[in-house]
Amino acid sequence: MATETEPAIQADAPTLRQRLPEDLFVHVAIVFSIFAMAAPLLLALVMSTQSTTEVYQVTNLGIGSEGLSNYETALTDFNFATYLWNSLIMSIIIVIGKVGLSLLAALALVYYDLPFERGVFMFILLTLLLPVPVRIVPLFQLMADLGWTNTMLALTGPYIASATAVFLFRQQFMSIPSSLVETAKLDGVGPLQFLFRVLIPMSKGMIAGVCVITYIYSWNQFLWPLVAVTEQRSQVVQVGIRYIQGSAQAGLTQWGLIMAGAVIALLPPLVVLIALHRPLLQTFAIQQK
């Protein structure tokens, strides 16, 4: 009897492929991808705790002997706190100016009967072909003629106008039902009242997403602040990292200090990104549509 039932039992036993989840390989691929993308950040965190000698020891991948002293040195000896403050002020001004100007431009493009409206919109989009690095020489000459060099106006002025933000707000406003516009006209609501009472409340997610994108973009600026500002105390955090790189110890680059400065510079935009990640994803979804 045992020999007759044994094949039946073996046939009912689940195979290894059946015991494993169907999407196991997908999860393994996702975990591997996340680790691969996080590896540079993890390496920077480890190197920020190491001394210069420990960094140049390739086999040394553990926590260094410096601990948090590299962070303290970057904040105090290299005046990194001032750079952080300058970057924060610059980013906030750019976010407020860019979002405000883009909202008004999108309002005019969608709800006003402008002559050659489509041509104007296409011209705005064409400005994407001329980013700030391409216009850096005439922009610097303009800042010098206006006397804005070494000021916050020089850092923020070229970034106030944004074709991308205008495009996103235009698409958002066009998705709002036209019945609301007709009702507002019948009630005698003016353009600015309609913007603040209807459009902005209905576009909070989009506005928050654009603010996140603009803030991170402004925070990471390096080339234009390096050119427009010559006073070290007025520089931003990305250029501050370059100042740390310029200091060498016994002919060796102090990568521990550089990584500490990079981690400090990463924290503010990371906090903003985590706090407002949902509106950011919504912005990307609308942009794809």
N, C-alpha and C positions, 0 to 999 in steps of 0.2 A: 504493500500500500504506500509505503514511503517513497518508493521510486516513481509511483504514478503521480503523486501530488507535488513532488519537487519541481518538475518543469513548470507547473501552474504557478507556484509561488515565485519562481524566478521571473516568469513573464509579468507578474503583477508588480514586481519591485521597480520603483522609479529609477530611471537612469540619471547620471550625473547632470546632464543637460536639463532634465526636467526638474531636478532639485534646485538648480540655480535660478535666480530671478531672470525674467526675460530681458530686462534692461540693465543687467549687471555690467556688461561691457560699456554701455553708454555712461553709467555712473563712474566707472573706472576712468574712462576718457575725460570726463568732466573734472574729476579730482586731479588727474595728472595735469590737465590744462591750467587749473587754478594754481597748482603748486609751481608750474613752470612760470606763470606770470608773476607769482608772489616771490619767487626766488631772488630777483634783484633787490627787492625791498628787504627781505630777510637778511640778505648779505650786507646791505647797507646798515641795518640795525646792529648786526654783529660787529662790523668794522668800526662803527661809531663808538664802541666801547674799548677799542684796542689802541695801543700805542703805535707810533710810527714803525718801530722795529717789528712788532707783532703783525702789523698789516703786511709787511714785505715777506713774512714767512708764509708761503703759499699753503702749507699743510695745516696752518693754524686756523681752524674754522670755529673755535669756541669763543665764549664771552671773554673779552680782553680784561687786562688789569686796570685800565683807566676807569671803568665803570661809567658814571655820569659826569666825570670831570671834564670830558671833552665838550659836553653841552654847556657846562658852566663857563669854560674858556671861550667858547664861541659867542656866548651872550655878553660876556663882560669884556674880555680883552679885544675882541674883534667888533664890538659895538653892534652885535647882531640884533639886539632889541630895537635899536633905532631903525634898522633896515626893515624889520617886521612892521613897525608902526607906519613907516612911509609906504610900504606896499599895501597895508590895510587901507590907509586914507586914499591912495591912488585907485585901488580897486572899487571902493565904495563910490567915489566920485564918478568913475567910468560907468558903473552899473546904473546909478541914478540918471546920469545924463543920457546914456545910450538907450535905456528903456523908455525914458520920457520922450525923447526926440523920435524914437521909432514908433511909439504909440500915436503921436500926432501925425507922423507921415502916413502910417497905415490908415488912420481915420480919414485923411484927405484923399488917399487913393481909392478907398472903398465907397465912401459916402458923399463925395463931392464930384460934380460933373466937370472934371478938368479937361482942357483941350490936350489932345495927344496923351491921354492918361496911360495908355499901354506903352507908348514910346518912353514916357517918363519912367515907368516901372522897369522897362528893359534897360534904360540907362543906369538906374540905380543898381540893378543886378550886374551890369558890366563893371561897376567899380570893384567887384570882387576880384577882377583880374589885376588890380593895382593895389596890393596890400602895402602896409606901411614900409616894410624893408625896401620895396621897389621905389617908393617915393621919399626915401630917407634924406637924400641930399637937398631937394627943394624944401622939404619940411623943416630941416634944420636951419636953412637960410631964412625961412619964414619966422621961425621961433627967435632967431637972432635979431631980425629986423624989428620984431615986436617987443624985444627985450624980455622974453619969457624964459630964456635959458636958466637952468638951475632953479626952476620953480615948479610947483605942482601943475601949473597950467601947461607947461611943456610936456609933462608926462601924460596928462589926461586928454589934452586937446585933440590930438590926431585919432583918438579911439572913440570919440563920442558918437560919430555917425557910423551906422552899421547896416549894410544891405541885407545881411542875414536876418537880423532882428526885424527889419521892415517886412521882409518876405514872410516870416513866421506869423507876425501879427496880422498881416494882410490875409493870409490863409485862414487864420482863426476868425477874423471879423467876417469873412465871406461865408463862413459856416453858420453864422447867427441868423435865425429866421428873419425874413424881411418884414414879417408882421409886427415885430417889435419896433422896427424903424418907422413903419406907418403909424403905429400907435403913439410913438414919441412925437412925431410931427403933428398929429392931431391934438396932443396935449400941450403943444407949444414948448417942448423941451429943446433947448439949444444944443449945439454940437458938443461943447465941453461938458454940459450936464449929462448928455447922452453917453459921453465917454466915461465919466466918473460914476454914473449911477447904473449904467447897463453894461457897457462893454468891459470895463475893468472887472466888476464882480463876476461876470460870466467867463472871464479869461484868466482867473487867478492861477490855474495850473500852468498855463502857457507862460504867463509872466514870471512865475517862480522858476520854471525851467530855463527861460532865457537869462534870468538873473544868475542862476548857477553857472551856466555856460560862460557868461560874460565875466563873472567873478574869477573863475579858474583861468580863463584866457588872460585877463588883466594881471592876475597874480604871477603868472609865468613869463611875463615880458622880460626880456633881457637886452636885446640889441638896441631898441630905441632908448631906454633909460641910460644905457652905457654911452650913447652918443649925445643925448640931450642934456645930461647932467654931468658936470665935471667935479662938483664938490662931493667928497666922499660921505659927508654927514647927511646929504640929501638923496642918497642912492636907495635902491630897493633891494629886496632880499636876494633875488637871483644874482645881481651883480655883487652883493656881499659875499656870496659863495665863491665868486671869482677872486675876490680879495683874499680870502683864506687860501685859495689855491696858489696865489702868488707868493705866500710866505712859505719858506722852506726851512727845514731843520737838518743841519749837516748835509745839505745838498739833496735831501729826500723830501718829496711832497708829503705833507701831513694829511694823509687820506683819512685818518681817524677824525680829525677836526672837520674835514670837508664833508664826510658822511654825517657827522653830527649836525652840521649846518643844513645839509640837505633834508634830514629827518625833521628838523625844526621847521623848515620852510614848507614841508609837506603837510604838517598838521592842520593849519587853518583851512586850506581848501578841502582837505579830507573831511573835516567836521561839517563843512557846508554841504559837501556831496552826500554824506550819510544822512544828514538831516532833511535834505530836499531831493532824495533820489527818485521818489515817485513822480513828482512833477517833471523831472528831467526825462524819465522814461516816457511820460506822456508827450513831451515835446518831440522826442525822436519819432514816436508813433505818428503824430500829426504830420511831421516833416516827410515821412515816408509816404503817407497818403497823398 
